Amino acid sequence: MKTRVVSDAVSEVLYSREIRSVCAGVELVLSCGDLPYEYLEYIVTCLGVPLLYVLGNHDGALMRSDGRVSDGPEGGRSIDGRVVRVRGRRGDDIWIAGFGGSAAYGGGVHQHSEREMGRRVRGARARLRWLGLAERARLGVVVSHAAPRGVHDAADPCHRGFESFVDLIRKERPRLWLHGHIHPSYGIDLRPVCCGHTEVRGIYGYEVLEIG
């Protein structure tokens, strides 16, 4: 499944009339967070494909011009703390889990302690066990804002990764882990890293990947 993954930085080419040509063949959009809701809504409206997203530590409620308040991009589906199924082009199921937010560093709706994130990860694993019995589900892709601990992360409280993510990689062995939050300007090497059986990719701006 040809997938456009976006995170943390708005791309001018995607926020223009060129989007249909540069995204030809894209079947799914995944967002790792910290992007304007209007930007994501523009992408999903122009492409007419599903948008699955998690929110970042800088995301929050948005007051619309008509007085409505949105806590996420309209037309998309939040996968934060969830496990969802996407049907691949060959009819096979791709199971995707999502975890939004970052490590706690000063208080905020989308900031979590290691203990809090651990509870969310265990909840997703329990859901996977049930799905595995009912539908033979196996985790294929994880979308998060923060990175796994020790992979693409930093030592400061805000950008420290989660140990519970490493535990999830070790126990569920997803094929692909996609995260945002870490910018190239931080001096961190964001080239893909293999963590056990899992390829971890840090996304800044956008990438096109084949998943499934």
N, C-alpha and C positions, 0 to 999 in steps of 0.2 A: 504494500500500500504506500503510494507516494505521499509523503507527509511534510508539511511546512511547520517547522518548530520555531517559535518566536519567544523572545524574552528580553526585558530590561532596556532595550534601546529601540526607538522608532526608526524604521527604514523608510527613507523618502520614496524609494522605488515601489514599495508595497503600499504606500499612502498616496498613490497616484493612479492615473489611468493606465499605467503600464502593468498594473498588477495581474491582469488576466493573461498577458503574454508571458511574464516571468514565472507565473504560477500554473502554466498549462499542465494539465494532468494531475494536479494535486487533488487528493481525495479526502484529506483530513488536515485540520490545523490543531496543533497543540501549543498551549501557552504556559510558560513557566513563571509568569508573574511580572509585576512591576511595569505594566504597560497601560497607557490610557485606555479606558473602556471604549471610547469613540474609535480609536485606532483598530481595536479588535473587531468592533462592530462593522467597520468599513471593510475589513478583510473578509469576514464571513458573509457579508451582504454581496460583495463583488464576486466571490468564488462560489457561493451557494453550496458549501460543504460543511460538515459538522465541525464545530469548535469545542474542544475539551480544554478546560483551563484550571489552574490553581492560582491563587492570589499571592502576591509578594508582601514583604514587610512594609512597603510604602503604599500599598493599595488601601482604599477605604471607600466609604459611602460617597456617592456622587449625586449632587442636586441637579436634576434635569431642568431645562428651560421651561417645561410645563409644570414644574413644581414637584414632580415625582422624584423619589430617592432610590437610587440603584446601588446594590452592593456587589455588582459584577456586570460584565458586558451582556447586553441583551442579545439573544440569539445563540448564546453559548451555553454550555453545560458544565457546571462546577463538578470536578471529580475529587475535591479536597476530602481526604479521609474515606474515599470510596474505591470500590473495584468495579469497573464497567467493562462491558463487552463491545468490541467493534468487529464487524464482519469484514474480513479481507476479501480481496478481489477474486480469490479462488474458492470463496465460500467458507474458509477456515476462520475460526474465532481468535481474535487478539484480545487478551485481557490486560487492561491498563489500570494501574493504581495511581492515586495522586495525593500529595502532601504539600499544602501551602505554608507560607510563613517562614520565619527565620528563628534562630536562637534568640532568647530573651536578652535584651541589652538596655532596657530602660522603660519598658512598659509599652504596650500597644496591642491592638486587637489581634494582629497576625504575628505575634511573638510568642514563642513557646519554650518552656524549660525542657531539659532532656527527659524528665519524667513524664511531662505532658505528651511530648511527641512519642515516647515509648508506648503510652496507652493507645494512641491513635494507630501506631504501627501494629500493635497486638490486635486491635479491633479489625484492621484490614486483613491480618493473617487468619483470624477466626472466620471472617467472611470467605476468604479463599478456601479454607478447609471445607466449609459447607458447600461452596460452589464446586469444589473438586469432587465431592461425593455425588452432587446432583447433576453436574454438567461437565465433569472432567476438566474443570478449569485449571490452567497453569499460568502463573503470572509471566507476562511477556515483556511489558514495558512499565517503568515507573516514571512519573512526571512530578518533580518537586521544585520548590523555589531554592531552598538551601541545598548544600552539597552533603554527601556522606562525610563523616569525620575522617580526616586524613587524606581526602581526595579532592583536589581543587579548592580546599578551604583555607582559612587564615586563622591566626592565633587570637585575634581580637574577638570579644564576645559577640559582636553582631555577625561576623562572617565565619564563625566556627561551625563546622558541620555537626551532624547528629550521629552519635554512636548507634542509635536504634536503626538508622538507615543501613549501616554496615551489617548489623545483625539480620536485617531483612534480606540483604544481598546474600549473606552466608546461608540462610535457611531456605529461601525461596528461589534463589538463583535466576532472577529475571535476565532476559537476554540483553536488555538495554535500559540504562538509567539516564534520564535527561534532567538537568537542573539549570537554574539561572543564578542570580544573586552576585556572582563573582564577575567583575569586569576586567578586561585585559589591562586596563590602566593600573590595577593593583599590583602588577608585576608577577602574577601567578600564571604558570603555564597551563593553558586550558585545552591542550591537545588531549584527545581521547585516551583514557586509561582503562586497562582491564583490571577489574577487582574480582578475583575468582573467575567465575564463568560470566561475569557481567561487564559489558562495556559502558563506562561512565563518560558522558559527554557534557561539558559545560557550554551553554548556549548564551551568546550575547549578540543581539540583533536578530539574525535568522539563519536557519540552515534548512536544506531539503534532504530528507532521509527516506529510505525505504524501510518500513517496519513490517513485521509479520513473517 
